[in-house]
Amino acid sequence: MSSLALYDTLTRTTSEFIPLKAGEVGIYLCGATVQAPPHIGHVRSGVNFDILRRWLTKSGYNVTFIRNVTDIDDKILHKAVHEESPWWAVAMKYERAFTEAYAALNVLPPTYEPRATGHITQMIELMQTLIEKGAAYAPGNGDVYLEVRKLSSYLTLSRQKLDDLLPAADADETFKKDPRDFALWKAAKPGDPSWPTPWGPGRPGWHLECSAMAHQYLGEAFDIHGGGLDLIFPHHENEIAQSEAAGYGFAKRWLHNAWVTASGEKMSKSIGNSLQVHELLKSVRGIELRWYLGSAHYRSMLEFSHEALAESATGFRRIEGFLQRSVEILGTEPVPTISKAFTDAMNDDLAVPTALASISEALRAGNSAITAGDIATIKSSADEIRGALEVLGCDPFDEAFASSTAVEDIGAALDGVIQLALVQRTAARERKDFAASDQIRDGLAALGITIEDTAQGPRWSITGNGSN
């Protein structure tokens, strides 16, 4: 059986994953800056790294998974003014929105989910270490900066040149030794929240929190640091700088997921193409949205469209339909098993598209087995499909998807209406009124609903080819 190989942004190569400690994996994922409701660009990262976590767990590792919450930031303070609400209330409101979105998409809760404001002590201790080592300085105005020209390894992740960088626009340049030095700590401004430090009251810079919290929960060195491509610079580059300057080994491998794009542009509020999770969940189920977001390779851009989402959801319902039929025939739920084809795909840098091909092949074999009455193949196909879906977080038998939603209620009502039409069609066939029977079948087909006559009776499925 193949061993797990993962890409490393730092080396730009794919290599065998060997954890620092046998059987244990530590992962730090940069979480949300909670200043707005989550859109699908935000939660794609959650889904991608949840798949990684599930695969590592399935492979026998004990995973410690840290995902932070940035609950103090310039954007949060700006939103607080706009919403005429305390900054902490804004942060809590949107943190809850992210938690609800992750839960709706069956993203497992992290082992620990630290907030920046809960780790000010650790940040102050880290700054003290950096100043003592000569890597950081406090010019006396309440700010603290990291002196980047003293760091020989700075910019090795993004592979830029220091002299090509624009000044770090995160503090008053008047007090910097070099315009590219970045703020570890920002002096208090009137009306802003602040915390006391030996250098004056203020609040943390964006980058400091992750180094402090990664060290707190994972130690001086850990296996994997993850996040979106947009975090490579400056955030992750600056995390490396301040952590290594403090003497930490820090992350041994860097994984970055690509963006969700709309019309070729990165999804963000600033260009007006955000698609909020709670809005999309009015048209598709959480399991279907997760299936769509997880279907592309994590390092590939995912171009969003409502049509692509609907097509993906229809394809997933076909898989669900087979599993439901297998339960009807076998009288029991499938037992999750992992095939060699799926294993090889996932061990190849989480090649989900190739893994989905193995699911499609099992689905084809399973449907053919139903037609042939091949019970053994029905069972093996269903077991294999469920095992793969479990790793992908899209197991329809998972209790996480058991609660009723508005979409599921609509689905139940639709099933009832179609079942009524099928009863009428069966009655027409029994009285040999084939014209009426065909009319019902053709009417349903025009709506994108296919009827299949089986030994267990007629069944319906949505093909998505209807006129609507």
KETIDREN-168125 format. One line per 10 residues: their letters; for each residue x, y, z of C-alpha. Coordinates in nm, 4 decimals, m for minus. Last residue first. Layout:
<ropas>
A	X/Y/Z; ...
</ropas>
This chain:
<ropas>
NSGNGTISWR	m3.7019/2.4253/m1.5613; m3.7043/2.2359/m1.8928; m3.5761/1.9228/m1.7227; m3.2250/1.7865/m1.7656; m3.1338/1.7798/m1.3950; m3.1498/1.4005/m1.3851; m3.3535/1.3779/m1.0669; m3.4325/1.0215/m0.9637; m3.7454/0.8081/m0.9470; m3.8159/0.4477/m0.8606
PGQATDEITI	m4.0875/0.2115/m0.9855; m4.1345/m0.1207/m0.8046; m3.9042/m0.3638/m0.6236; m3.8354/m0.5576/m0.9422; m3.7419/m0.2274/m1.1020; m3.9093/0.0271/m1.3306; m3.6971/0.3411/m1.3562; m3.8580/0.6869/m1.3770; m3.6433/0.9910/m1.4567; m3.7276/1.3382/m1.3243
GLAALGDRIQ	m3.5962/1.6441/m1.5124; m3.9312/1.8275/m1.5243; m3.9919/1.7137/m1.8812; m3.9211/1.3603/m1.7609; m4.2073/1.3910/m1.5104; m4.4476/1.4850/m1.7901; m4.3127/1.2062/m2.0089; m4.3776/0.9438/m1.7386; m4.7264/1.0775/m1.6662; m4.8120/1.0864/m2.0370
DSAAFDKRER	m4.6700/0.7398/m2.0872; m4.9043/0.5967/m1.8244; m5.2020/0.7851/m1.9689; m5.1293/0.6451/m2.3164; m5.0656/0.3022/m2.1676; m5.4172/0.2699/m2.0326; m5.3756/m0.1052/m1.9796; m5.5856/m0.1049/m1.6595; m5.2731/m0.2108/m1.4687; m5.0634/0.0457/m1.6566
AATRQVLALQ	m5.2970/0.3285/m1.5555; m5.2913/0.2152/m1.1920; m4.9098/0.2108/m1.1983; m4.9057/0.5637/m1.3443; m5.1455/0.6890/m1.0771; m4.9275/0.5371/m0.8038; m4.6234/0.6940/m0.9696; m4.7897/1.0380/m0.9646; m4.8583/0.9990/m0.5920; m4.4950/0.8967/m0.5384
IVGDLAAGID	m4.3916/1.2126/m0.7221; m4.5961/1.4324/m0.4879; m4.4653/1.2561/m0.1785; m4.1054/1.2767/m0.2954; m4.1462/1.6489/m0.3551; m4.2798/1.6963/m0.0006; m3.9832/1.5082/0.1422; m3.7435/1.7152/m0.0670; m3.9077/2.0375/0.0507; m3.8576/1.9228/0.4086
EVATSSAFAE	m3.4962/1.8377/0.3277; m3.4413/2.1894/0.1901; m3.6007/2.3445/0.4976; m3.3712/2.1398/0.7161; m3.4219/1.8224/0.9156; m3.1432/1.6947/1.1377; m2.9717/1.3730/1.0271; m2.6781/1.5291/0.8452; m2.4394/1.5238/1.1403; m2.5764/1.1796/1.2268
DFPDCGLVEL	m2.3703/1.0396/0.9391; m2.5749/0.8034/0.7176; m2.5371/1.0382/0.4196; m2.1561/1.0113/0.4513; m2.0200/1.3316/0.2999; m1.7190/1.4036/0.5208; m1.4755/1.3040/0.2460; m1.3422/1.0227/0.4651; m1.6964/0.8951/0.5295; m1.7800/0.9273/0.1615
AGRIEDASSK	m1.4956/0.6905/0.0748; m1.6086/0.4286/0.3235; m1.9684/0.4665/0.2082; m1.8687/0.4036/m0.1512; m1.6661/0.0939/m0.0655; m1.9401/m0.0586/0.1485; m2.2016/0.0123/m0.1199; m1.9857/m0.1460/m0.3893; m1.9081/m0.4534/m0.1779; m2.2755/m0.4983/m0.0873
ITAIDGATIA	m2.4146/m0.4601/m0.4388; m2.1350/m0.6849/m0.5644; m2.2318/m0.9641/m0.3268; m2.6034/m0.9260/m0.4026; m2.5720/m0.9671/m0.7796; m2.9370/m0.9255/m0.8839; m2.8284/m0.8416/m1.2385; m2.9978/m0.4999/m1.2431; m2.8785/m0.4290/m0.8900; m2.5293/m0.5449/m0.9865
SNGARLAESI	m2.5204/m0.2965/m1.2743; m2.6020/m0.0193/m1.0265; m2.3241/m0.1362/m0.7960; m2.0627/m0.1627/m1.0700; m2.1392/0.1879/m1.1926; m2.1352/0.3222/m0.8355; m1.8014/0.1510/m0.7658; m1.6566/0.3132/m1.0790; m1.7944/0.6517/m0.9800; m1.6434/0.6174/m0.6324
SALATPVALD	m1.3043/0.5351/m0.7845; m1.3356/0.8439/m1.0045; m1.4083/1.0474/m0.6924; m1.0711/0.9393/m0.5519; m0.9034/1.0687/m0.8674; m1.0736/1.4063/m0.8160; m0.9779/1.3900/m0.4437; m0.6033/1.3661/m0.5045; m0.5112/1.4148/m0.1375; m0.1380/1.4579/m0.2070
DNMADTFAKS	m0.1160/1.1117/m0.3655; m0.2107/0.9212/m0.0495; m0.5739/1.0089/m0.1198; m0.5598/0.8561/m0.4676; m0.3778/0.5413/m0.3565; m0.6259/0.4868/m0.0754; m0.9264/0.5330/m0.3046; m0.7900/0.2808/m0.5536; m0.6977/0.0398/m0.2733; m1.0540/0.0474/m0.1437
ITPVPETGLI	m1.1565/0.1739/0.2006; m1.4465/0.0039/0.3753; m1.7485/0.1554/0.5489; m2.0164/m0.1061/0.6331; m2.3267/m0.0359/0.4252; m2.6571/m0.0022/0.6131; m2.8724/m0.3129/0.6479; m3.1688/m0.4824/0.4788; m2.9660/m0.5854/0.1770; m3.2138/m0.4771/m0.0907
EVSRQLFGEI	m3.3620/m0.1710/0.0788; m3.0225/m0.0709/0.2189; m2.8655/m0.1058/m0.1264; m3.1430/0.1111/m0.2672; m3.0565/0.3881/m0.0221; m2.6894/0.3624/m0.1144; m2.7743/0.3835/m0.4840; m2.9927/0.6896/m0.4321; m2.7233/0.8622/m0.2264; m2.4795/0.8213/m0.5151
RRFGTASEAL	m2.7376/0.9612/m0.7573; m2.8011/1.2448/m0.5122; m2.4332/1.3341/m0.5333; m2.4558/1.3793/m0.9073; m2.7560/1.6071/m0.8703; m2.5688/1.8161/m0.6123; m2.2721/1.8512/m0.8475; m2.4997/1.9652/m1.1296; m2.6669/2.2195/m0.9006; m2.3295/2.3530/m0.7841
AEHSFELMSR	m2.2028/2.3766/m1.1407; m2.5144/2.5689/m1.2436; m2.4865/2.8033/m0.9468; m2.1352/2.8866/m1.0574; m1.8058/2.8773/m0.8726; m1.4639/2.8397/m1.0279; m1.2589/2.6209/m0.7933; m0.8863/2.6946/m0.8123; m0.6709/2.3855/m0.7678; m0.4468/2.3185/m0.4647
YHASGLYWRL	m0.7244/2.1439/m0.2690; m0.8039/1.9193/m0.5624; m1.1648/1.9778/m0.6626; m1.4574/1.7823/m0.5166; m1.4411/1.9232/m0.1633; m1.6428/2.2369/m0.2322; m1.9095/2.0475/m0.4272; m1.9457/1.7625/m0.1785; m1.9600/2.0178/0.1046; m2.2428/2.2034/m0.0687
EIGRVSKLLE	m2.4278/1.8745/m0.1195; m2.3867/1.7654/0.2444; m2.5052/2.1065/0.3623; m2.8224/2.0755/0.1593; m2.8839/2.2934/m0.1444; m3.1044/2.5961/m0.2199; m3.1439/2.7687/0.1182; m2.7987/2.6454/0.2156; m2.6568/2.8844/m0.0428; m2.7790/3.1829/0.1592
HVQLSNGISK	m2.6320/3.0558/0.4881; m2.2975/2.9965/0.3190; m2.2594/3.3487/0.1879; m2.1712/3.3951/m0.1733; m1.9356/3.6897/m0.2077; m1.9095/3.8447/m0.5525; m1.8880/4.2113/m0.4578; m1.5249/4.2774/m0.5373; m1.4372/4.3810/m0.1811; m1.6512/4.1123/m0.0225
SMKEGSATVW	m1.4173/3.8413/m0.1415; m1.4065/3.5521/m0.3864; m1.0879/3.5577/m0.5887; m1.1623/3.6565/m0.9489; m1.2022/3.4317/m1.2549; m1.5709/3.5045/m1.3016; m1.6224/3.3795/m0.9460; m1.3268/3.2146/m0.7758; m1.2968/2.9752/m0.4838; m0.9370/2.9968/m0.3805
ANHLWRKAFG	m0.6499/2.7519/m0.3564; m0.5579/2.5584/m0.0428; m0.2171/2.5968/0.1145; m0.0083/2.3311/0.2869; 0.3174/2.4109/0.4675; 0.5423/2.1436/0.6205; 0.7789/2.1420/0.9170; 0.6010/2.4213/1.1040; 0.7828/2.5905/1.3965; 1.1405/2.4976/1.4920
YGAAESQAIE	1.1238/2.7725/1.7526; 1.4262/2.9871/1.8381; 1.2469/3.3190/1.8869; 1.3742/3.4369/1.5483; 1.2252/3.1167/1.4053; 0.8820/3.2090/1.5383; 0.8952/3.5787/1.4422; 1.0053/3.5108/1.0843; 0.7913/3.2028/1.0254; 0.4773/3.3881/1.1352
NEHHPFILDL	0.5818/3.6780/0.9138; 0.5945/3.4598/0.6035; 0.2637/3.3047/0.7033; 0.0888/3.6405/0.7254; 0.2582/3.8474/0.4549; 0.2504/3.6635/0.2316; 0.1472/3.2973/0.2219; m0.1958/3.3958/0.3563; m0.3591/3.4520/0.0158; m0.2964/3.0883/m0.0730
GGGHIDFAEG	m0.5353/2.9780/0.2000; m0.4282/2.8101/0.5220; m0.2264/2.5266/0.6675; 0.0630/2.4549/0.9005; 0.1692/2.0915/0.9294; 0.4004/1.8876/1.1532; 0.4840/2.0747/1.4695; 0.7838/2.2422/1.6312; 0.8142/2.4621/1.9406; 0.5026/2.3147/2.0979
LYQHAMASCE	0.1609/2.2326/1.9543; m0.0846/2.4179/2.1802; 0.1113/2.7129/2.3204; 0.3606/2.7356/2.0346; 0.0828/2.7453/1.7765; m0.0921/3.0063/1.9913; 0.2049/3.2421/2.0131; 0.3005/3.2115/1.6471; m0.0622/3.2582/1.5443; m0.1185/3.5666/1.7609
LHWGPRGPGW	0.1858/3.7605/1.6398; 0.0772/3.7866/1.2765; m0.2226/4.0190/1.3117; m0.0595/4.2791/1.5332; m0.1533/4.2617/1.8963; m0.3198/4.5403/2.0971; m0.2001/4.8402/2.2904; m0.0905/4.9658/2.6291; 0.2770/5.0501/2.6819; 0.6139/4.8838/2.6381
PTPWSPDGPK	0.5963/4.6576/2.9467; 0.2472/4.5558/2.8303; m0.1090/4.6553/2.9235; m0.4008/4.5521/2.6978; m0.6008/4.7713/2.4614; m0.9423/4.8155/2.3013; m0.9736/5.1221/2.0774; m1.1401/5.4456/2.1921; m0.8252/5.6566/2.1681; m0.5461/5.4587/2.0006
AAKWLAFDRP	m0.3348/5.2039/2.1836; 0.0117/5.1232/2.0509; 0.0294/4.8343/1.8065; 0.2233/4.5141/1.8801; 0.4154/4.2772/1.6536; 0.4307/4.5440/1.3862; 0.6205/4.4751/1.0671; 0.9643/4.5926/0.9559; 0.9487/4.6763/0.5854; 0.9835/5.0524/0.6372
DKKFTEDADA	1.3162/4.9874/0.8147; 1.4181/5.1159/1.1572; 1.0540/5.1920/1.2228; 0.9266/5.4767/1.4418; 0.8178/5.7154/1.1685; 0.6654/5.4293/0.9697; 0.3428/5.4549/1.1726; 0.1842/5.1086/1.1759; 0.0483/4.8243/0.9597; 0.1390/4.9298/0.6068
APLLDDLKQR	0.4511/4.7147/0.5775; 0.6588/4.9120/0.3246; 0.6469/4.7719/m0.0296; 0.8649/4.4727/m0.0953; 1.1234/4.4573/m0.3749; 1.4146/4.5177/m0.1356; 1.3195/4.2062/0.0596; 1.3242/3.9766/m0.2394; 1.0387/3.7294/m0.2785; 1.0371/3.3533/m0.2527
SLTLYSSLKR	0.6986/3.3332/m0.0770; 0.8172/3.0737/0.1763; 1.1833/3.1813/0.1843; 1.0780/3.5426/0.2511; 1.2921/3.5840/0.5677; 1.5515/3.3095/0.6148; 1.8468/3.5416/0.6885; 1.6541/3.7382/0.9495; 1.8301/4.0548/1.0690; 1.6769/4.2546/0.7840
VELYVDGNGP	1.3295/4.1776/0.9223; 1.3525/4.3804/1.2436; 1.0285/4.2785/1.4157; 0.8428/4.5766/1.5578; 0.6887/4.6742/1.8948; 0.4655/4.9818/1.9234; 0.4038/5.1762/2.2461; 0.5825/5.4931/2.1337; 0.9172/5.3959/2.2848; 1.0937/5.2434/1.9841
AYAAGKEILT	1.0291/4.8849/2.1002; 1.2611/4.6470/1.9138; 1.2583/4.2944/1.7758; 1.5242/4.0442/1.6666; 1.7769/4.1358/1.9355; 1.7368/3.8074/2.1244; 1.6010/3.9909/2.4292; 1.3521/4.1746/2.2091; 1.2310/3.8477/2.0529; 1.1931/3.6798/2.3928
QMLEIMQTIH	0.9947/3.9750/2.5302; 0.7741/3.9673/2.2214; 0.7022/3.5974/2.2800; 0.6147/3.6595/2.6463; 0.3784/3.9411/2.5455; 0.2088/3.7113/2.2936; 0.1670/3.4325/2.5508; 0.0012/3.6771/2.7914; m0.2296/3.8088/2.5168; m0.3636/3.4585/2.4575
GTARPEYTPP	m0.7392/3.4811/2.5180; m0.7780/3.7832/2.2907; m0.6461/3.5789/1.9971; m0.9097/3.3111/2.0377; m0.8103/2.9452/2.0674; m1.0031/2.6639/1.8967; m0.8727/2.3352/2.0386; m0.9213/1.9841/1.9017; m1.0957/2.1472/1.6110; m1.4673/2.0833/1.5542
LVNLAAYAET	m1.5255/1.8493/1.2591; m1.6458/2.0147/0.9403; m1.9886/1.8636/0.8768; m2.0921/2.1315/0.6232; m2.3732/2.2618/0.8472; m2.1355/2.2465/1.1449; m1.8747/2.4615/0.9707; m2.1433/2.7148/0.8764; m2.2817/2.7273/1.2318; m1.9344/2.7820/1.3788
FAREYKMAVA	m1.8672/3.0555/1.1228; m2.1889/3.2370/1.2147; m2.1041/3.1987/1.5829; m1.7683/3.3684/1.5234; m1.9625/3.6374/1.3379; m2.1719/3.7310/1.6377; m1.8827/3.6931/1.8830; m1.6581/3.9307/1.6902; m1.9310/4.1916/1.6516; m2.0111/4.1691/2.0233
WWPSEEHVAK	m1.6415/4.2090/2.1087; m1.6162/4.5209/1.8932; m1.9106/4.6844/2.0699; m2.1951/4.7741/1.8294; m2.2726/5.0715/1.6092; m2.2741/4.8402/1.3050; m2.0332/5.0617/1.1083; m1.8203/5.1384/1.4136; m1.8031/4.7684/1.5036; m1.7214/4.6841/1.1417
HLIKDDIDTV	m1.4149/4.9103/1.1561; m1.2992/4.7515/1.4821; m1.3435/4.4059/1.3319; m1.1477/4.5058/1.0210; m0.8620/4.6493/1.2296; m0.8335/4.3191/1.4206; m0.9352/4.1497/1.7448; m1.1275/3.8206/1.7324; m0.8873/3.6209/1.5154; m1.0139/3.2674/1.5800
NRIFTVNYGS	m0.7622/2.9843/1.5711; m0.7869/2.6343/1.4253; m0.5776/2.3713/1.6041; m0.5962/2.0015/1.5125; m0.4231/1.7392/1.7241; m0.4345/1.4214/1.5172; m0.3754/1.0673/1.6448; m0.2698/0.8875/1.3285; m0.4100/0.5567/1.2031; m0.4643/0.6197/0.8328
KTLWRRLIDF	m0.8321/0.6956/0.8997; m0.7160/0.9749/1.1316; m0.4825/1.1125/0.8643; m0.7641/1.0896/0.6113; m1.0084/1.2683/0.8410; m0.7589/1.5478/0.9094; m0.6831/1.5977/0.5409; m1.0555/1.6033/0.4615; m1.1069/1.8595/0.7396; m0.8249/2.0594/0.5840
NVGSRVHGIH	m1.0131/2.0885/0.2574; m1.3513/2.1552/0.4197; m1.2270/2.4337/0.6472; m1.0331/2.5944/0.3620; m1.3459/2.5821/0.1453; m1.5272/2.7518/0.4332; m1.3855/3.0968/0.3680; m1.4318/3.0984/m0.0078; m1.7834/2.9694/0.0484; m1.8805/3.2870/0.2308
PPAQVTAGCL	m1.8672/3.3305/0.6060; m2.0595/3.6144/0.7736; m1.8454/3.9236/0.8485; m1.5755/4.0445/1.0915; m1.4594/3.7192/1.2468; m1.1059/3.6853/1.1176; m1.1414/3.3173/1.0508; m0.9036/3.0295/1.0996; m0.5370/2.9753/1.0255; m0.4868/2.6004/1.0485
YIGVEGAKLP	m0.2320/2.4453/1.2845; m0.1810/2.0694/1.2549; m0.0008/1.8321/1.4931; 0.0261/1.4672/1.3897; 0.1032/1.1701/1.6165; 0.1644/0.8042/1.5243; 0.5422/0.8408/1.5237; 0.6498/1.1849/1.6422; 0.7834/1.4425/1.3964; 0.5481/1.3071/1.1339
IFESTTRTLT	0.6757/1.1561/0.8065; 0.4835/1.2667/0.4976; 0.6482/1.1388/0.1835; 0.7310/1.4154/m0.0615; 0.5674/1.6593/m0.3000; 0.7817/1.9591/m0.3922; 0.7556/2.3390/m0.3889; 1.0047/2.3422/m0.0981; 0.8130/2.5887/0.1213; 0.4712/2.5123/m0.0284
DYLALSSM	0.5064/2.1468/0.0709; 0.2991/1.8926/m0.1199; 0.1966/1.5742/0.0576; 0.2798/1.2056/0.0138; 0.1045/0.9392/0.2189; 0.2434/0.5877/0.1820; 0.1286/0.3473/m0.0876; 0.0000/0.0000/0.0000
</ropas>
